[in-house]
């Protein structure tokens, strides 16, 4: 009997300890780092796929730009924070919210004269952009020379500039 009581006390203590550890913040940085690594891999994959597609179509590859990466990532994080893009956003008002500010930052910081962006929901962003005439025109626009890619949650953003 004494063994059983001790066993249940220890078991109860362990359950409380596990619950505490599972909900405490020390796991959060590990989880965030894991997500960040996954997003970075997806960003690099998008960059490679787009440059391969451009080369297949006789265009120069885009130069990677870390400043534009940060703007694209911030936009994706914003989309996650606001709960995503509703299906009713057919004109891209929410998908491209803040675009003019991002474009102005790129123009002022990098000396660009023109900026555009593609935003996608879900995996296979490059494929969906290729299938969309408007997005595809960004992928294959010969005036674009540099790009930044951001991924967060279920969103991908690719910003283009001259």
MARBA-623033 format. One record per residue: residue in three letters; x, y, z of N, C-alpha, C in turn. Coordinates in Angstrom, 2 decimals. Example, Ala and Ser with C-alpha at 12.3 -4.5 7.8 and 13.67 -1.06 7.14 Angstrom:
BEGIN
R:Ala:13.19:-5.69:7.80:12.30:-4.50:7.80:13.20:-3.30:7.80 .
R:Ser:12.85:-2.25:7.08:13.67:-1.06:7.14:12.90:0.03:7.87 .
REM end
This chain:
BEGIN
R:Unk:0.82:-1.18:0.00:0.00:0.00:0.00:0.88:1.26:0.00 .
R:Unk:1.88:1.27:0.86:2.78:2.42:0.94:3.48:2.63:-0.40 .
R:Unk:3.87:1.55:-1.05:4.50:1.63:-2.37:3.57:2.28:-3.39 .
R:Unk:2.30:1.88:-3.40:1.32:2.43:-4.33:1.11:3.92:-4.12 .
R:Unk:1.03:4.34:-2.88:0.85:5.77:-2.57:2.07:6.54:-3.05 .
R:Unk:3.26:6.03:-2.76:4.49:6.69:-3.20:4.55:6.75:-4.73 .
R:Unk:4.16:5.65:-5.37:4.15:5.60:-6.83:3.24:6.68:-7.40 .
R:Unk:2.02:6.82:-6.88:1.06:7.80:-7.41:1.50:9.22:-7.11 .
R:Unk:2.14:9.43:-6.00:2.65:10.78:-5.69:3.75:11.15:-6.68 .
R:Unk:4.66:10.21:-6.92:5.74:10.46:-7.89:5.17:10.63:-9.30 .
R:Unk:4.22:9.78:-9.66:3.61:9.89:-10.99:2.91:11.23:-11.15 .
R:Unk:2.20:11.67:-10.12:1.53:12.97:-10.17:2.53:14.10:-10.30 .
R:Unk:3.62:14.03:-9.54:4.66:15.03:-9.61:5.26:15.09:-11.02 .
R:Unk:5.54:13.92:-11.59:6.10:13.88:-12.94:5.14:14.47:-13.97 .
R:Unk:3.85:14.20:-13.82:2.88:14.77:-14.77:2.86:16.29:-14.68 .
R:Unk:2.92:16.82:-13.47:2.95:18.27:-13.29:4.25:18.83:-13.88 .
R:Unk:5.36:18.16:-13.66:6.64:18.62:-14.18:6.64:18.61:-15.71 .
R:Unk:6.12:17.54:-16.30:6.06:17.46:-17.76:5.16:18.56:-18.31 .
R:Unk:4.01:18.79:-17.67:3.11:19.85:-18.12:3.78:21.21:-18.03 .
R:Unk:4.54:21.43:-16.94:5.24:22.70:-16.78:6.29:22.89:-17.86 .
R:Unk:7.09:21.86:-18.11:8.13:21.94:-19.12:7.53:22.12:-20.51 .
R:Unk:6.44:21.43:-20.78:5.82:21.51:-22.11:5.23:22.88:-22.38 .
R:Unk:4.86:23.63:-21.35:4.25:24.94:-21.57:5.17:26.09:-21.23 .
R:Unk:6.36:25.82:-20.78:7.27:26.90:-20.41:7.98:27.45:-21.64 .
R:Unk:8.47:28.67:-21.54:9.10:29.33:-22.66:10.47:28.80:-23.06 .
R:Unk:11.24:28.08:-22.22:12.53:27.62:-22.70:12.46:26.76:-23.95 .
R:Unk:11.34:26.11:-24.22:11.22:25.33:-25.45:10.95:26.21:-26.65 .
R:Unk:10.39:27.39:-26.41:10.00:28.27:-27.50:11.17:28.67:-28.41 .
R:Unk:12.33:29.09:-27.88:13.44:29.43:-28.77:13.89:28.25:-29.63 .
R:Unk:13.88:27.05:-29.05:14.25:25.88:-29.84:13.26:25.69:-30.99 .
R:Unk:11.98:25.79:-30.68:10.95:25.61:-31.70:11.07:26.69:-32.77 .
R:Unk:11.27:27.93:-32.34:11.42:29.03:-33.30:12.65:28.81:-34.18 .
R:Unk:13.75:28.35:-33.61:14.96:28.10:-34.39:14.71:26.99:-35.40 .
R:Unk:13.99:25.97:-34.99:13.66:24.87:-35.90:12.80:25.36:-37.06 .
R:Unk:11.80:26.18:-36.75:10.95:26.75:-37.81:11.78:27.64:-38.73 .
R:Unk:12.63:28.45:-38.13:13.46:29.37:-38.93:14.35:28.60:-39.90 .
R:Unk:14.92:27.49:-39.46:15.75:26.67:-40.35:14.93:26.12:-41.51 .
R:Unk:13.71:25.67:-41.21:12.83:25.15:-42.25:12.46:26.25:-43.24 .
R:Unk:12.13:27.44:-42.73:11.77:28.56:-43.60:12.95:28.94:-44.48 .
R:Unk:14.15:28.97:-43.89:15.35:29.35:-44.65:15.58:28.37:-45.79 .
R:Unk:15.40:27.09:-45.53:15.56:26.07:-46.57:14.52:26.29:-47.69 .
R:Unk:13.29:26.62:-47.32:12.26:26.88:-48.32:12.59:28.13:-49.13 .
R:Unk:13.09:29.16:-48.47:13.47:30.39:-49.17:14.57:30.11:-50.19 .
R:Unk:15.56:29.34:-49.79:16.65:29.00:-50.71:16.15:28.17:-51.88 .
R:Unk:15.21:27.27:-51.62:14.64:26.45:-52.68:13.87:27.31:-53.68 .
R:Unk:13.09:28.26:-53.20:12.34:29.17:-54.08:13.32:29.96:-54.93 .
R:Unk:14.37:30.50:-54.30:15.38:31.28:-55.03:16.01:30.45:-56.14 .
R:Unk:16.39:29.21:-55.83:17.01:28.33:-56.84:16.04:28.01:-57.97 .
R:Unk:14.79:27.67:-57.61:13.80:27.30:-58.64:13.52:28.46:-59.58 .
R:Unk:13.39:29.65:-59.04:13.11:30.82:-59.89:14.29:31.10:-60.81 .
R:Unk:15.51:31.04:-60.29:16.67:31.29:-61.15:16.82:30.21:-62.22 .
R:Unk:16.53:28.99:-61.88:16.58:27.91:-62.88:15.53:28.17:-63.97 .
R:Unk:14.34:28.55:-63.57:13.26:28.86:-64.51:13.65:30.02:-65.42 .
R:Unk:14.25:31.05:-64.85:14.68:32.20:-65.65:15.74:31.76:-66.67 .
R:Unk:16.71:30.97:-66.22:17.76:30.52:-67.13:17.20:29.64:-68.24 .
R:Unk:16.22:28.80:-67.92:15.57:27.97:-68.93:14.87:28.82:-69.99 .
R:Unk:14.52:30.04:-69.62:13.84:30.95:-70.53:14.78:32.03:-71.07 .
R:Unk:16.09:31.77:-70.99:17.08:32.66:-71.59:17.34:33.95:-70.83 .
R:Unk:16.98:34.01:-69.55:17.19:35.22:-68.76:18.32:35.04:-67.77 .
R:Unk:18.88:36.16:-67.37:19.93:36.14:-66.35:19.33:35.76:-64.99 .
R:Unk:20.09:35.05:-64.17:19.60:34.75:-62.82:19.52:36.04:-61.99 .
R:Unk:18.66:36.01:-61.00:18.51:37.15:-60.10:19.59:37.11:-59.02 .
R:Unk:20.05:38.26:-58.63:21.01:38.39:-57.54:20.24:38.35:-56.23 .
R:Unk:20.75:37.60:-55.27:20.13:37.52:-53.95:20.44:38.78:-53.16 .
R:Unk:19.41:39.34:-52.48:19.61:40.54:-51.68:19.05:40.33:-50.27 .
R:Unk:19.91:40.39:-49.27:19.52:40.12:-47.88:18.54:41.17:-47.34 .
R:Unk:18.69:42.42:-47.74:17.76:43.47:-47.29:16.35:43.16:-47.79 .
R:Unk:16.24:42.77:-49.03:14.94:42.41:-49.59:14.39:41.14:-48.96 .
R:Unk:15.28:40.21:-48.59:14.87:39.01:-47.85:14.12:39.40:-46.58 .
R:Unk:14.70:40.33:-45.84:14.11:40.74:-44.56:12.73:41.36:-44.76 .
R:Unk:12.60:42.20:-45.78:11.29:42.81:-46.06:10.26:41.75:-46.44 .
R:Unk:10.67:40.78:-47.25:9.76:39.71:-47.66:9.36:38.85:-46.47 .
R:Unk:10.32:38.53:-45.61:10.03:37.72:-44.42:9.11:38.47:-43.47 .
R:Unk:9.37:39.75:-43.25:8.51:40.55:-42.38:7.07:40.56:-42.89 .
R:Unk:6.91:40.64:-44.20:5.56:40.64:-44.77:4.87:39.30:-44.52 .
R:Unk:5.58:38.21:-44.71:4.99:36.89:-44.45:4.63:36.74:-42.98 .
R:Unk:5.50:37.21:-42.10:5.20:37.14:-40.67:3.96:37.97:-40.33 .
R:Unk:3.82:39.11:-40.99:2.63:39.95:-40.79:1.37:39.18:-41.22 .
R:Unk:1.45:38.49:-42.35:0.29:37.72:-42.81:-0.09:36.63:-41.80 .
R:Unk:0.92:36.00:-41.21:0.65:34.99:-40.18:-0.02:35.64:-38.97 .
R:Unk:0.52:36.78:-38.54:0.00:37.46:-37.35:-1.45:37.93:-37.51 .
R:Unk:-1.84:38.34:-38.71:-3.21:38.82:-38.91:-4.18:37.68:-39.21 .
R:Unk:-3.67:36.47:-39.23:-4.54:35.32:-39.44:-4.68:34.90:-40.89 .
R:Unk:-3.84:35.43:-41.74:-3.82:34.98:-43.13:-4.58:35.84:-44.10 .
R:Unk:-4.65:35.33:-45.31:-5.31:36.03:-46.42:-6.68:35.39:-46.62 .
R:Unk:-7.74:36.15:-46.46:-9.07:35.56:-46.67:-9.32:35.27:-48.15 .
R:Unk:-10.16:34.29:-48.42:-10.49:33.93:-49.80:-11.12:35.10:-50.54 .
R:Unk:-11.73:36.02:-49.82:-12.38:37.18:-50.46:-11.39:38.22:-50.97 .
R:Unk:-10.10:38.05:-50.68:-9.07:39.03:-51.09:-8.64:38.80:-52.53 .
R:Unk:-9.59:38.86:-53.46:-9.28:38.53:-54.86:-8.41:39.59:-55.54 .
R:Unk:-8.37:40.81:-55.03:-7.55:41.85:-55.64:-6.21:42.01:-54.94 .
R:Unk:-5.95:41.20:-53.92:-4.64:41.24:-53.26:-4.45:42.38:-52.30 .
R:Unk:-5.55:43.00:-51.84:-5.40:44.12:-50.91:-4.70:43.70:-49.62 .
R:Unk:-5.01:42.53:-49.12:-4.38:42.04:-47.89:-3.07:41.34:-48.22 .
R:Unk:-3.07:40.55:-49.29:-1.86:39.82:-49.68:-0.68:40.76:-49.90 .
R:Unk:-0.96:41.95:-50.44:0.12:42.91:-50.75:0.07:44.15:-49.87 .
R:Unk:-0.60:44.03:-48.73:-0.68:45.14:-47.79:0.72:45.63:-47.41 .
R:Unk:0.94:46.92:-47.48:2.24:47.50:-47.14:3.26:47.46:-48.28 .
R:Unk:2.82:47.03:-49.46:3.77:46.92:-50.58:4.43:48.26:-50.91 .
R:Unk:3.65:49.33:-50.93:4.22:50.64:-51.31:5.34:51.04:-50.34 .
R:Unk:5.17:50.74:-49.06:6.21:51.05:-48.09:7.45:50.19:-48.32 .
R:Unk:7.25:48.91:-48.62:8.39:48.03:-48.92:9.12:48.53:-50.16 .
R:Unk:8.36:48.88:-51.19:8.96:49.36:-52.43:9.76:50.65:-52.19 .
R:Unk:9.19:51.54:-51.41:9.88:52.81:-51.11:11.18:52.56:-50.36 .
R:Unk:11.16:51.62:-49.41:12.39:51.28:-48.68:13.47:50.75:-49.62 .
R:Unk:13.06:49.91:-50.56:14.02:49.34:-51.52:14.56:50.43:-52.44 .
R:Unk:13.68:51.29:-52.91:14.11:52.39:-53.79:15.08:53.31:-53.06 .
R:Unk:14.75:53.68:-51.83:15.61:54.59:-51.06:16.90:53.95:-50.59 .
R:Unk:16.88:52.68:-50.25:18.06:52.01:-49.71:18.98:51.47:-50.79 .
R:Unk:18.38:50.87:-51.84:19.19:50.21:-52.86:19.31:51.00:-54.16 .
R:Unk:18.57:52.08:-54.27:18.62:52.88:-55.50:17.86:52.27:-56.65 .
R:Unk:16.93:51.36:-56.36:16.11:50.74:-57.41:15.17:51.80:-57.99 .
R:Unk:14.69:51.55:-59.20:13.69:52.44:-59.80:12.34:51.76:-59.95 .
R:Unk:12.31:50.45:-59.82:11.06:49.71:-59.96:11.10:48.48:-59.06 .
R:Unk:9.94:48.15:-58.48:9.84:47.04:-57.54:8.50:46.34:-57.75 .
R:Unk:8.50:45.04:-57.58:7.27:44.27:-57.63:7.40:43.10:-56.66 .
R:Unk:6.28:42.38:-56.42:6.35:41.23:-55.53:5.31:40.19:-55.90 .
R:Unk:5.63:38.97:-55.55:4.70:37.84:-55.63:4.48:37.32:-54.22 .
R:Unk:3.24:36.98:-53.90:2.91:36.38:-52.61:2.15:35.10:-52.90 .
R:Unk:2.47:34.04:-52.17:1.78:32.76:-52.36:1.37:32.18:-51.02 .
R:Unk:0.32:31.39:-51.07:-0.16:30.66:-49.90:0.05:29.18:-50.16 .
R:Unk:0.65:28.50:-49.21:0.81:27.06:-49.33:2.09:26.66:-50.03 .
R:Unk:2.34:25.36:-50.05:3.55:24.85:-50.70:3.46:24.98:-52.22 .
R:Unk:4.58:24.89:-52.89:4.59:24.95:-54.35:4.40:26.34:-54.89 .
R:Unk:4.94:27.33:-54.18:4.72:28.72:-54.59:5.24:29.00:-56.00 .
R:Unk:6.39:28.49:-56.35:6.94:28.78:-57.68:6.03:28.20:-58.77 .
R:Unk:5.53:27.00:-58.56:4.60:26.40:-59.53:3.34:27.21:-59.68 .
R:Unk:2.79:27.69:-58.56:1.57:28.49:-58.66:1.85:29.84:-59.31 .
R:Unk:3.01:30.41:-59.07:3.37:31.67:-59.73:3.55:31.45:-61.23 .
R:Unk:4.14:30.35:-61.62:4.33:30.07:-63.04:2.99:29.90:-63.75 .
R:Unk:2.00:29.34:-63.04:0.69:29.10:-63.64:-0.18:30.35:-63.71 .
R:Unk:0.23:31.41:-63.05:-0.53:32.66:-63.04:0.15:33.65:-63.99 .
R:Unk:-0.53:34.11:-65.03:0.11:35.03:-65.98:0.73:36.27:-65.32 .
R:Unk:0.03:36.88:-64.38:0.56:38.08:-63.74:1.81:37.77:-62.92 .
R:Unk:1.76:36.71:-62.11:2.93:36.33:-61.30:4.08:35.85:-62.18 .
R:Unk:3.74:35.10:-63.22:4.76:34.60:-64.13:5.50:35.75:-64.82 .
R:Unk:4.77:36.83:-65.10:5.42:37.99:-65.74:6.49:38.58:-64.82 .
R:Unk:6.31:38.49:-63.51:7.36:38.92:-62.59:8.55:37.97:-62.64 .
R:Unk:8.26:36.67:-62.64:9.35:35.69:-62.67:10.23:35.86:-63.91 .
R:Unk:9.60:36.19:-65.03:10.32:36.25:-66.31:10.55:37.68:-66.80 .
R:Unk:10.47:38.65:-65.93:10.70:40.03:-66.34:12.20:40.27:-66.45 .
R:Unk:12.69:40.60:-67.66:14.14:40.76:-67.84:14.72:41.97:-67.12 .
R:Unk:13.88:42.93:-66.71:14.43:44.11:-66.02:14.79:43.82:-64.56 .
R:Unk:14.24:42.75:-63.98:14.57:42.43:-62.59:15.99:41.88:-62.53 .
R:Unk:16.76:42.42:-61.60:18.15:41.96:-61.43:18.42:41.39:-60.04 .
R:Unk:17.56:41.72:-59.08:17.78:41.21:-57.72:16.45:40.84:-57.08 .
R:Unk:16.56:40.03:-56.03:15.36:39.54:-55.36:15.63:39.25:-53.90 .
R:Unk:14.54:39.22:-53.16:14.56:38.78:-51.78:13.39:37.84:-51.58 .
R:Unk:13.60:36.81:-50.79:12.56:35.79:-50.56:12.34:35.64:-49.07 .
R:Unk:11.07:35.57:-48.68:10.73:35.35:-47.29:9.66:34.27:-47.18 .
R:Unk:9.75:33.47:-46.15:8.75:32.44:-45.86:8.44:32.50:-44.37 .
R:Unk:7.17:32.43:-44.04:6.73:32.32:-42.65:5.36:31.67:-42.65 .
R:Unk:5.17:30.75:-41.73:3.89:30.05:-41.70:3.65:29.38:-43.03 .
R:Unk:2.51:29.64:-43.60:2.12:29.04:-44.88:2.28:30.02:-46.04 .
R:Unk:3.08:31.07:-45.86:3.19:32.14:-46.86:4.60:32.27:-47.39 .
R:Unk:4.67:32.62:-48.67:5.95:32.92:-49.31:5.81:34.24:-50.03 .
R:Unk:6.85:35.05:-49.97:6.87:36.35:-50.65:8.20:36.46:-51.36 .
R:Unk:8.15:36.91:-52.60:9.36:37.15:-53.38:9.26:38.57:-53.93 .
R:Unk:10.24:39.40:-53.56:10.27:40.80:-54.00:11.32:40.93:-55.09 .
R:Unk:10.98:41.66:-56.14:11.86:41.86:-57.29:12.19:43.34:-57.42 .
R:Unk:13.41:43.65:-57.89:13.76:45.04:-58.22:14.82:45.05:-59.31 .
R:Unk:14.94:46.25:-59.88:15.98:46.44:-60.90:17.26:46.88:-60.25 .
REM end
